Amino acid sequence: MAAEAAIPIIGTFNSQSLANTLNAFAKIDHQHPMLFDEAARVAIPRIGTFKSQELANTVNAFAKMDHQHPMLFDEVAKATIPIIDTFNSLDVANTVNAFAKMDHRHPMLFGEVANAAIPIIDTFKSQELANTVNAFAKMDHRHPM
């Protein structure tokens, strides 16, 4: 019921509201492919306005719901690369974990994430570090330190 109410107005959501809505549906494991497709349609042209947490939460929600949307993931990667230095350890972990879970390969993103993560590696909690390393391993992405 909530998804049906959100679909016609999702175009009016700002980036934070859009990411929060997707994350909420994913958190309660509420499958609604139409909502996720419409959210992607709305998000893609505006993805450059998303902040780091909004980018991470958006792809993380899609991954939690196992909802494939390659174009969205490509656009998130493009938007992430120039602002990767604004990502905190949780945003980094959630982003690469989502890409790995969806088996969405983007070597340039993973390379830039590695470069940005190394200087802040001491800020990673154990689970964030484990998820990040696991994502790199799953994607078979090696980074020469």
HELIX and SHEET records of a PDB file:
HELIX    1   1 ALA A    2  ALA A    6  1                                   5    
HELIX    2   2 ILE A    7  THR A   12  5                                   6    
HELIX    3   3 SER A   15  LYS A   27  1                                  13    
HELIX    4   4 PRO A   33  ALA A   43  1                                  11    
HELIX    5   5 ILE A   44  THR A   49  5                                   6    
HELIX    6   6 SER A   52  LYS A   64  1                                  13    
HELIX    7   7 PRO A   70  THR A   80  1                                  11    
HELIX    8   8 ILE A   81  THR A   86  5                                   6    
HELIX    9   9 SER A   89  LYS A  101  1                                  13    
HELIX   10  10 PRO A  107  ILE A  120  1                                  14    
HELIX   11  11 ILE A  121  THR A  123  5                                   3    
HELIX   12  12 SER A  126  LYS A  138  1                                  13    
END                                                                             
